[in-house]
Amino acid sequence: MYGPYSRIFGLHHWRGYPTRMEKIAKLNEYKVSLENDLKGVGERIKELEKTEAE
């Protein structure tokens, strides 16, 4: 399965077309993952700014 959902759903999905609820669930999981990444980036920026100020 290739296209806009291939990264989210992977290539080993047993059905060719995920249901609407499956899409929503996977997109919510992806959103949480992105939010965690963003939080990590913010923490790293703060670390670098702190060491630069010292």
C-alpha positions in Angstrom: 0.0 0.0 0.0 1.6 3.2 -1.1 0.3 6.8 -0.8 -0.4 9.3 1.9 -1.2 6.7 4.5 1.7 4.2 3.8 3.9 5.8 6.4 1.2 5.8 9.0 -0.3 2.4 8.4 2.8 0.6 7.1 3.0 -1.9 4.3 1.7 -4.9 6.1 -1.9 -3.9 6.7 -4.1 -6.9 6.1 -6.9 -5.0 4.3 -6.3 -2.7 1.4 -8.5 0.0 2.8 -8.5 1.0 6.5 -11.8 2.0 8.0 -12.5 5.6 9.0 -12.1 4.7 12.7 -8.7 3.0 12.0 -7.5 6.1 10.2 -8.6 8.3 13.1 -6.9 6.1 15.6 -3.6 5.9 13.6 -3.6 9.7 13.0 -4.1 10.3 16.7 -1.2 8.0 17.5 0.9 9.8 14.9 -0.1 13.2 16.4 1.0 12.0 19.9 4.3 10.8 18.4 4.9 14.2 16.7 4.0 16.1 19.9 6.6 14.0 21.9 9.2 14.7 19.2 8.4 18.4 19.5 8.7 18.3 23.2 12.1 16.6 22.9 13.3 19.2 20.5 12.2 22.0 22.9 14.1 20.3 25.7 17.2 20.0 23.6 17.0 23.7 22.6 16.8 24.7 26.3 19.9 22.5 27.1 21.9 24.1 24.3 20.8 27.6 25.3 21.8 26.9 29.0 25.3 25.6 28.1 25.8 28.5 25.7 25.0 31.0 28.5 27.5 29.4 30.9 
